[in-house]
Amino acid sequence: MIHSPSSAQLDIRTITPEERHRLIFSTFSQLTTGQAMELTNDHDPQPLHRRFQAELAGKFSWTYLEQGPAAWRVAITRLASAHGDGQCCGSCGGA
């Protein structure tokens, strides 16, 4: 799914709703720091944004590239974890 060293394209408009979030989070987990995935959807992905905030706060950036009405495109970039700068984020117990 990753097409270049810096980005992944993910068009979820044809993916069943039950499988979308699993695919999105799986793709995000494969990104390295600084890589982004470009998500294309048929509606504003605000529920997905809230889930990212709840589960991955501080580990991603979210940038709208297109905001409807036919398609919404979002760039979701993986940010460096706190471990990258020698600080513990507290989520893993320092592992």
C-alpha distances in whole Angstrom, upper triangle without the diagonal:
4,6,9,11,12,9,6,7,8,11,12,15,15,14,17,19,19,16,14,15,14,10,11,13,11,8,11,12,10,11,14,17,17,13,12,10,11,12,14,16,20,22,22,20,23,23,19,21,24,22,20,24,25,23,21,24,24,21,19,20,19,20,21,20,21,23,24,26,23,20,19,17,16,15,15,15,16,19,21,23,27,27,26,29,31,31,31,29,31,28,28,32,31,29
4,6,8,8,6,4,7,9,12,15,18,18,17,20,21,22,18,17,17,16,13,12,13,12,8,10,12,9,8,11,14,13,10,9,8,10,12,15,18,21,23,23,21,23,24,20,21,24,22,20,23,25,22,20,23,22,19,17,18,18,19,20,19,21,23,24,26,24,21,20,17,16,14,13,13,14,17,19,21,25,25,23,26,28,29,29,27,30,27,27,31,30,28
4,7,8,6,6,7,10,13,16,19,19,19,22,24,25,21,19,20,19,16,15,17,15,12,13,15,12,11,13,16,15,11,11,10,11,13,15,18,22,24,24,22,25,26,23,23,26,25,23,26,28,26,23,26,25,22,19,20,20,19,20,18,20,23,24,26,24,21,20,17,16,14,15,15,16,19,21,23,27,27,25,28,31,32,32,30,33,30,30,34,33,31
4,5,6,7,9,13,16,19,22,22,22,26,26,27,24,22,22,22,18,17,18,17,13,14,16,13,11,12,14,12,9,10,10,12,15,17,21,24,26,26,24,26,27,24,24,27,26,23,26,28,26,23,25,24,21,19,19,19,19,20,18,21,24,26,28,26,23,22,18,17,14,15,14,15,17,19,22,25,25,23,26,28,30,30,29,32,30,30,33,32,30
4,6,8,12,15,18,21,24,25,24,27,28,29,25,23,23,22,19,18,18,17,14,14,14,11,9,9,11,10,7,9,11,13,16,19,23,26,28,27,25,27,28,24,24,27,26,22,25,27,25,22,24,22,19,17,18,19,19,21,20,23,26,28,30,29,25,23,20,18,15,15,13,13,15,16,19,22,22,19,22,25,26,27,26,29,28,27,30,29,27
4,7,10,14,17,19,22,24,23,27,27,28,24,22,21,21,18,16,17,16,13,12,14,12,8,9,9,7,5,6,8,11,14,17,20,24,25,24,22,24,25,22,21,24,23,20,22,25,23,20,21,19,16,14,14,15,15,17,16,19,23,25,27,26,23,20,17,15,11,11,9,10,13,14,17,21,21,18,21,24,25,26,25,28,26,26,30,28,27
4,7,10,13,16,19,20,20,23,23,24,21,18,18,18,15,13,15,14,11,10,13,11,8,10,11,9,5,5,5,7,10,13,17,20,22,21,19,21,22,19,19,22,21,18,21,23,21,19,20,19,16,14,14,14,14,15,14,17,20,22,24,23,19,17,14,12,9,9,9,10,13,16,18,22,23,20,23,26,27,27,25,28,26,27,30,29,28
4,6,10,12,16,17,16,19,20,21,18,15,15,15,12,11,12,12,8,9,12,10,8,11,13,12,8,6,4,6,8,11,14,18,19,19,17,20,21,17,18,21,20,17,20,23,21,18,21,20,17,14,15,14,14,15,14,16,19,21,23,21,17,16,12,11,9,10,10,11,15,18,20,23,24,22,25,28,28,28,26,29,26,27,30,30,28
4,7,10,12,14,14,17,18,19,16,14,15,15,12,10,13,13,10,11,14,13,12,15,16,15,11,9,6,5,6,8,11,15,17,17,16,19,20,16,17,21,20,18,21,23,22,20,22,22,19,16,16,15,14,14,13,14,17,18,20,18,14,13,10,10,9,11,12,14,18,21,23,26,27,26,29,31,31,31,29,31,29,29,33,33,31
4,6,9,10,10,13,14,16,13,10,11,12,9,8,11,11,8,10,13,13,13,16,18,17,13,11,7,6,5,6,9,12,14,15,13,16,17,14,15,19,18,16,20,21,20,19,21,22,19,16,16,15,15,14,14,14,16,17,18,16,13,12,10,10,10,11,13,15,19,22,23,27,28,27,30,32,32,31,29,31,28,29,32,32,31
4,6,7,8,12,12,15,13,10,12,14,11,10,14,14,12,14,17,17,16,20,22,20,17,14,10,8,6,5,6,9,12,13,12,16,17,14,16,19,19,18,21,23,22,21,24,24,22,19,19,16,16,15,14,13,15,14,16,13,10,10,9,10,12,13,16,18,22,25,27,30,31,30,33,36,35,34,32,33,31,32,35,36,34
4,5,5,8,9,11,9,6,9,11,9,9,12,13,12,14,17,17,18,21,23,22,19,16,12,10,7,6,6,8,10,12,11,14,14,12,15,18,17,16,20,21,20,20,23,24,22,19,19,17,17,16,15,15,15,15,16,13,11,11,10,12,14,14,17,19,23,26,27,30,32,31,34,36,35,34,31,33,30,31,34,35,34
4,6,8,9,12,11,9,12,14,12,12,16,17,16,17,20,21,21,25,26,25,22,19,15,13,10,7,5,6,9,12,11,15,15,14,17,19,19,19,22,24,23,23,25,27,25,22,22,19,19,17,16,15,15,13,14,11,9,10,11,13,16,17,20,22,26,29,30,34,35,34,37,39,39,37,34,36,33,34,38,39,37
4,7,9,12,10,9,13,14,12,13,17,17,16,19,21,21,22,26,28,27,24,21,17,15,12,10,9,9,12,15,15,18,18,17,20,22,21,21,25,26,25,25,28,29,27,25,25,22,22,20,20,18,18,17,17,14,12,14,14,17,19,19,23,24,28,31,32,35,37,36,39,41,40,39,36,38,34,35,39,40,38
4,6,8,7,6,10,11,9,11,14,14,14,16,19,19,20,24,26,26,23,20,16,15,12,11,10,11,13,16,14,17,16,15,18,20,18,19,23,23,22,23,26,27,25,23,23,21,22,20,20,20,20,18,19,16,14,15,15,17,18,18,21,23,26,29,30,33,34,34,37,39,38,36,34,35,31,32,36,37,35
4,5,6,6,10,11,10,12,15,15,16,18,20,21,23,27,29,28,25,23,19,18,15,14,12,12,14,16,15,17,16,15,18,20,18,19,23,23,22,23,26,28,26,24,25,23,24,22,23,22,21,20,20,18,16,17,18,19,21,21,24,25,28,31,31,34,36,36,39,40,39,37,34,35,31,32,36,37,36
4,5,5,8,10,10,11,14,15,16,17,19,21,22,26,28,28,25,22,19,18,14,13,11,11,12,14,12,14,12,12,15,16,15,17,20,20,19,21,23,26,24,22,23,21,22,21,22,21,20,19,19,17,16,16,17,17,20,19,22,23,27,29,29,32,34,34,37,39,37,35,32,33,29,30,34,36,34
4,6,7,8,10,12,13,14,16,17,19,20,22,26,28,28,26,23,20,20,16,16,14,15,15,17,14,16,14,13,17,17,15,17,20,19,18,20,23,26,24,23,24,22,24,23,24,24,23,22,23,21,19,19,20,20,22,20,23,24,27,29,29,32,33,34,37,38,36,34,31,31,28,29,32,34,33
4,6,6,6,9,10,11,12,14,16,17,19,23,25,25,23,20,17,17,14,15,13,15,16,17,14,17,14,13,16,17,15,16,20,19,18,19,22,25,22,21,22,21,23,22,23,23,23,22,23,21,19,18,18,18,20,18,21,21,25,27,27,30,31,31,34,36,35,32,30,30,26,27,31,32,31
4,6,5,6,9,10,11,12,14,16,17,21,23,23,20,17,14,14,11,11,10,12,13,14,11,14,12,10,13,15,13,13,17,17,16,17,20,22,20,18,19,17,19,18,19,19,19,19,20,18,16,15,15,14,16,15,18,19,22,25,25,28,29,29,32,34,33,31,28,29,25,26,30,31,30
4,5,5,6,8,10,10,12,14,16,19,20,21,19,16,14,14,11,13,12,14,14,14,10,12,10,7,11,12,9,10,14,14,12,14,16,19,17,16,17,16,18,18,19,20,19,20,21,20,17,16,15,14,15,13,16,16,19,22,22,25,26,27,29,31,29,27,24,25,22,23,27,28,27
4,6,5,6,9,10,11,13,15,18,20,21,19,17,14,16,13,15,15,17,17,18,14,16,14,11,14,15,12,12,16,15,13,14,18,20,18,17,19,18,20,21,22,23,23,23,25,23,20,19,18,17,17,15,17,17,20,22,22,25,25,26,29,30,29,27,24,25,21,22,25,27,25
4,6,5,6,9,10,11,13,17,19,20,17,15,12,13,11,13,13,16,17,17,14,17,15,12,15,16,14,13,17,18,15,16,19,21,18,17,18,17,19,19,20,21,21,22,23,22,19,17,16,15,15,14,16,16,19,21,22,25,26,26,29,31,30,28,25,26,23,24,27,28,26
4,5,5,6,9,10,11,15,16,17,14,12,9,10,8,11,11,15,15,15,11,14,13,9,11,14,11,10,14,15,13,13,16,17,15,13,14,13,15,16,17,18,19,20,21,20,17,15,13,12,12,10,12,13,16,19,19,23,24,24,27,28,27,26,23,25,21,22,26,27,25
4,5,5,6,9,10,13,15,16,14,12,11,13,11,14,15,18,18,17,13,15,13,10,11,13,10,9,12,13,10,10,14,15,13,12,14,14,17,18,19,21,21,23,24,24,20,18,16,14,14,11,12,11,14,17,16,20,21,21,24,25,24,23,20,21,18,19,22,23,22
4,5,5,7,9,13,15,17,14,13,11,14,13,16,17,20,20,20,17,18,17,13,15,17,14,12,16,16,13,13,17,18,15,14,17,17,19,20,21,23,24,25,27,25,22,20,18,16,15,13,14,13,16,18,18,21,21,21,25,26,25,24,21,23,19,19,23,23,22
4,5,5,7,11,13,14,11,10,8,10,10,13,15,19,19,19,16,18,17,14,15,17,15,13,17,18,15,14,17,18,14,13,15,15,17,18,19,20,22,23,25,24,20,18,16,14,13,11,11,11,14,17,17,21,21,21,24,26,26,24,22,24,21,21,25,25,23
4,5,5,9,10,11,9,8,7,10,10,14,16,19,20,18,15,17,16,12,13,15,13,10,14,15,12,11,14,14,10,9,12,12,15,16,18,20,21,23,25,24,20,18,15,13,11,8,8,7,11,13,14,17,18,18,21,23,22,21,19,21,18,19,22,22,21
4,6,8,10,12,11,11,11,14,14,18,19,23,23,22,18,20,19,15,15,17,14,12,15,15,12,11,14,14,11,11,14,15,18,20,21,23,25,26,29,28,24,22,19,17,15,11,11,9,12,13,13,16,16,16,20,21,21,19,17,19,16,16,20,19,18
4,7,10,12,9,10,10,14,15,18,20,24,24,24,20,22,21,18,18,20,18,15,18,19,16,14,17,17,13,13,16,17,19,21,22,24,26,27,30,28,25,22,20,17,15,13,12,10,13,14,14,18,18,17,21,22,22,21,20,22,19,19,22,22,19
4,7,8,6,7,8,12,13,17,20,23,24,23,20,21,21,17,17,20,18,15,17,19,16,13,16,15,11,11,13,14,16,19,19,22,24,26,28,27,24,21,18,15,12,10,8,7,10,11,13,16,16,15,18,20,21,20,19,21,19,19,23,22,20
4,6,6,8,11,14,17,20,23,27,27,25,22,24,24,20,19,22,20,16,18,20,17,14,16,15,11,11,13,16,17,20,21,24,26,28,31,30,26,24,20,18,14,12,9,7,8,8,10,14,14,12,15,17,18,18,17,20,18,18,21,20,18
4,6,9,12,15,17,21,24,27,27,25,22,23,24,20,19,21,20,16,17,19,17,13,15,12,9,9,11,14,16,19,20,23,25,28,31,31,27,24,20,17,14,11,8,5,5,5,8,12,12,9,12,15,16,16,16,19,18,18,21,19,18
4,7,10,13,16,19,22,26,26,24,21,22,23,20,18,21,20,17,18,20,19,15,16,13,10,9,10,12,14,17,17,21,23,26,29,28,25,22,18,15,11,10,6,6,6,7,11,14,15,12,14,18,18,19,18,22,21,21,24,22,22
4,7,10,13,17,20,23,24,22,20,21,22,19,18,20,20,16,18,21,18,15,17,15,12,10,11,12,13,16,16,19,22,24,27,26,22,20,16,13,10,9,6,6,8,10,13,17,17,15,18,21,21,22,20,23,22,22,25,24,23
4,6,9,13,16,20,20,18,16,18,19,16,15,18,17,14,16,19,17,15,16,15,12,9,9,10,10,12,12,16,18,20,23,22,19,16,12,10,6,5,4,6,9,12,15,18,20,18,20,23,23,23,21,24,22,23,27,26,25
4,6,10,13,16,17,16,14,16,17,14,14,17,16,13,16,19,17,15,17,16,14,11,11,10,11,12,12,14,16,18,21,20,16,13,10,8,6,5,6,9,12,15,17,21,22,21,23,26,26,26,23,26,24,25,28,28,27
4,7,10,14,14,14,12,15,17,14,13,17,17,15,17,20,19,17,19,18,16,13,12,10,9,10,9,11,13,15,17,16,12,10,7,6,4,6,9,12,15,18,20,24,25,24,26,29,29,29,26,29,27,28,31,31,30
4,7,10,11,11,9,12,14,11,12,15,15,13,16,19,18,17,18,19,17,14,13,10,10,10,9,10,12,13,15,14,10,8,5,5,6,8,11,13,17,20,22,25,27,26,28,31,30,30,27,29,27,28,32,32,31
4,7,9,10,9,13,14,12,13,17,17,16,19,21,21,20,22,22,20,17,16,13,12,10,9,9,10,10,12,10,7,6,4,7,9,11,14,17,20,24,26,29,31,30,32,35,34,33,30,32,30,31,35,35,34
4,6,7,7,11,12,11,13,16,16,16,19,21,21,20,22,23,22,18,17,14,14,11,12,10,10,9,11,9,6,5,6,9,12,13,17,19,22,26,27,30,32,32,34,36,35,34,31,33,30,32,36,36,36
4,7,9,12,13,13,15,17,18,19,21,23,23,23,25,26,25,22,21,17,16,14,14,11,10,8,8,6,5,6,9,12,15,17,20,23,26,29,31,34,36,35,37,40,39,38,34,36,33,35,39,40,39
4,6,9,10,11,12,15,16,17,19,20,21,22,23,24,24,21,19,16,15,12,13,11,9,7,8,8,7,6,9,11,15,16,20,22,25,29,29,32,35,34,36,39,37,36,33,34,32,34,37,38,38
4,6,8,9,9,12,14,14,16,18,19,19,20,21,21,18,16,13,12,10,12,10,7,7,9,10,8,6,9,9,13,14,18,20,22,26,27,29,32,32,33,36,34,33,30,32,29,32,35,36,36
4,6,5,6,9,10,11,13,14,16,16,17,18,18,15,14,11,12,10,12,12,10,11,12,13,10,8,9,8,12,12,15,17,20,23,24,26,29,29,31,33,31,30,27,28,26,28,31,32,32
4,5,5,6,9,10,10,12,14,15,15,17,17,15,14,11,12,11,14,14,11,13,14,16,14,11,12,11,13,13,16,18,20,23,23,25,28,28,30,32,30,29,25,27,24,27,30,31,32
4,5,5,6,9,10,11,12,14,14,17,17,15,15,13,15,14,17,17,15,16,17,18,16,13,14,13,15,14,17,19,20,23,23,25,28,29,30,32,30,28,25,25,23,25,28,30,30
4,5,5,6,9,10,10,11,13,15,15,13,13,11,13,13,16,16,15,16,18,18,15,13,13,11,13,11,14,15,17,20,20,23,25,26,28,30,28,26,22,24,21,23,26,28,28
4,5,5,6,9,10,10,10,12,12,10,10,8,10,11,14,15,14,16,18,19,16,13,13,10,11,10,12,14,15,18,18,21,23,24,25,27,25,24,21,22,20,22,26,27,27
4,5,5,6,9,10,10,13,13,12,12,11,14,14,18,18,17,19,21,22,19,16,16,14,15,13,15,16,17,20,19,21,24,25,26,28,25,23,20,21,19,21,24,26,26
4,5,5,6,8,9,13,12,12,13,12,15,16,19,20,19,21,23,23,20,17,17,15,15,13,15,15,16,19,18,20,22,23,25,27,24,22,19,19,17,19,22,24,24
4,5,5,5,7,9,9,8,10,9,13,15,18,19,19,21,23,23,20,17,16,13,13,10,11,11,13,15,15,17,19,20,22,24,21,20,16,18,15,17,21,22,22
4,6,6,5,8,9,9,10,10,14,15,19,20,20,22,24,25,22,19,18,15,15,12,13,13,13,15,14,16,19,20,21,23,20,19,15,16,14,17,20,21,22
4,6,6,10,11,11,13,14,17,19,22,24,23,25,27,27,25,21,21,18,18,15,16,15,15,17,16,17,19,21,22,23,21,18,15,15,13,16,18,20,21
4,6,10,9,10,13,14,18,20,23,24,24,26,28,28,25,22,21,18,18,14,15,13,14,15,13,15,17,19,21,21,19,17,13,13,11,13,16,18,18
4,6,5,7,10,12,15,18,21,23,23,25,28,28,25,21,20,16,15,12,12,10,10,12,10,12,14,15,17,19,17,15,11,13,10,13,16,17,17
4,6,7,9,11,15,18,21,23,23,25,28,29,25,22,20,17,16,13,12,11,10,12,10,11,14,16,17,18,16,14,10,12,11,14,16,17,18
4,6,8,11,14,17,20,23,23,26,29,30,26,23,21,17,15,12,11,9,7,9,8,9,12,13,13,15,13,13,9,12,12,14,17,17,18
4,7,10,14,17,19,22,23,26,28,29,25,22,19,16,14,10,8,6,5,7,6,9,11,11,13,15,14,13,10,13,12,14,17,16,17
4,7,10,13,16,18,19,22,25,25,22,18,16,12,10,6,5,5,5,8,9,12,15,14,16,18,17,17,14,17,15,17,20,20,20
4,7,10,13,16,17,20,23,23,20,16,14,10,8,6,5,7,7,11,12,15,17,16,18,21,19,19,17,20,19,21,24,23,24
4,7,10,12,13,16,19,20,16,13,10,7,6,5,7,9,10,14,16,18,21,20,21,24,23,23,20,23,21,23,27,26,27
4,6,9,10,14,17,18,14,11,9,6,5,7,8,12,13,17,19,21,24,23,24,27,26,26,23,26,25,27,30,30,30
4,6,7,10,13,14,11,8,6,4,6,9,11,15,17,20,22,25,27,26,27,31,30,30,27,29,28,30,33,33,33
4,7,10,13,13,10,8,5,5,7,10,13,16,18,22,24,27,29,28,29,32,32,32,29,32,31,33,36,36,35
4,6,9,10,7,5,5,7,10,13,16,19,21,25,27,30,33,31,33,36,35,35,32,35,33,35,38,38,38
4,6,8,7,5,7,8,12,14,18,21,23,27,29,31,34,33,34,37,36,36,32,35,33,35,39,39,39
3,5,5,5,8,11,15,17,21,24,26,30,32,34,37,36,37,40,39,39,35,38,35,38,41,42,42
4,6,7,11,14,17,20,23,27,29,33,34,37,39,39,40,43,42,41,38,40,38,40,43,44,44
4,7,10,14,17,20,23,26,29,33,34,37,40,39,41,43,42,42,39,40,38,40,44,44,44
4,7,10,13,16,19,23,25,29,31,34,36,35,37,40,39,38,35,37,35,37,40,41,40
4,7,10,13,16,19,22,26,27,30,33,32,33,36,35,35,32,34,31,34,37,37,37
4,7,10,13,16,19,23,25,28,30,29,31,34,33,32,30,32,30,32,35,35,35
4,6,10,13,15,19,21,24,26,25,27,30,29,29,26,28,26,28,32,32,31
4,6,10,12,16,18,21,23,22,24,27,26,26,24,27,25,26,30,29,29
4,7,9,13,15,18,20,19,21,24,23,23,20,23,21,23,26,26,25
4,6,10,12,15,17,16,18,21,20,20,18,21,20,21,24,24,23
4,7,9,12,14,12,15,18,17,17,15,18,17,18,21,20,19
4,6,9,11,10,12,15,14,15,13,16,15,17,19,18,18
4,7,8,6,8,11,11,12,11,15,14,15,17,16,16
4,5,5,8,9,9,8,7,11,11,11,14,12,12
4,5,6,7,5,6,5,9,10,11,12,10,12
4,5,5,5,5,7,10,11,10,11,9,9
4,6,7,9,10,13,14,14,15,12,12
4,6,9,10,14,15,15,16,13,14
4,7,10,12,14,14,14,10,12
4,6,9,11,12,12,9,11
4,5,8,8,8,6,9
4,6,7,8,8,10
4,6,6,7,9
4,6,8,9
4,5,6
4,6
4
